[in-house]
Amino acid sequence: MNTADRKAERDEYPTYVLNGITYVPHYRNDSVYVGPGYGKYNFDTYSYKELLLKGAKEKAEALWIRGTTGIVNKKNP
């Protein structure tokens, strides 16, 4: 199997949906969540607590394995 045919490893992570926008754990900093365009169009980061206080709903998503220790607040420590 060549590299193009392989699927990236994924794991289940908590994400947060606020006003139709999904916030995912930052790839390298598992203590913050980022929205679409992060790093190019915006540099806003949020803790899961901030998102919950704003009314976000938690949702589990299968994401590429994060480049961190892998202990993303899998259940909000």
C-alpha positions as CSV (number, residue, x, y, z in Angstrom):
1,M,0.0,0.0,0.0
2,N,1.5,3.3,-0.9
3,T,1.4,6.4,1.3
4,A,-1.5,8.0,-0.6
5,D,-3.7,5.0,0.1
6,R,-3.2,5.0,3.8
7,K,-5.7,6.7,6.1
8,A,-4.4,9.0,8.8
9,E,-4.8,7.7,12.3
10,R,-7.7,9.2,14.1
11,D,-8.9,9.2,17.7
12,E,-12.0,10.6,19.4
13,Y,-11.7,14.0,20.9
14,P,-14.2,16.4,22.5
15,T,-15.0,19.3,20.2
16,Y,-17.4,22.2,20.9
17,V,-20.0,23.7,18.6
18,L,-21.0,27.4,19.2
19,N,-23.3,29.2,16.8
20,G,-22.7,26.5,14.1
21,I,-18.9,26.8,14.3
22,T,-16.9,23.8,15.5
23,Y,-13.9,24.4,17.8
24,V,-11.3,21.6,17.9
25,P,-8.3,21.0,20.2
26,H,-5.2,22.8,18.9
27,Y,-2.9,20.3,17.2
28,R,0.1,21.0,19.5
29,N,-1.4,22.7,22.6
30,D,-4.1,20.4,24.0
31,S,-5.3,22.9,26.6
32,V,-6.9,25.2,24.0
33,Y,-9.5,25.0,21.2
34,V,-9.4,26.8,17.9
35,G,-11.9,27.6,15.2
36,P,-11.7,27.5,11.4
37,G,-8.8,29.5,9.8
38,Y,-6.7,29.5,13.0
39,G,-3.1,30.5,12.3
40,K,-4.0,32.2,9.0
41,Y,-7.1,34.3,9.5
42,N,-7.4,34.4,13.3
43,F,-5.3,33.6,16.3
44,D,-8.1,33.2,18.8
45,T,-7.9,30.4,21.3
46,Y,-10.4,29.3,23.9
47,S,-10.4,26.9,26.9
48,Y,-13.2,24.4,27.0
49,K,-14.6,26.3,30.0
50,E,-14.8,29.5,28.0
51,L,-16.6,27.8,25.2
52,L,-19.1,26.2,27.7
53,L,-19.7,29.5,29.3
54,K,-20.5,31.0,25.9
55,G,-23.1,28.3,25.4
56,A,-21.2,25.8,23.3
57,K,-22.3,22.2,23.1
58,E,-19.8,19.4,23.5
59,K,-19.6,16.8,20.7
60,A,-17.2,13.9,20.2
61,E,-15.4,13.9,16.8
62,A,-12.9,11.5,15.2
63,L,-9.9,13.8,14.5
64,W,-6.3,13.2,13.4
65,I,-4.2,12.2,16.3
66,R,-3.1,15.4,18.1
67,G,0.7,16.1,18.1
68,T,0.7,16.3,21.9
69,T,0.9,13.9,24.7
70,G,-2.5,12.6,23.7
71,I,-4.1,13.4,27.0
72,V,-6.3,16.2,25.6
73,N,-8.9,16.7,28.2
74,K,-10.6,13.6,26.9
75,K,-13.2,14.2,29.7
76,N,-12.4,17.7,30.8
77,P,-10.1,17.2,33.7
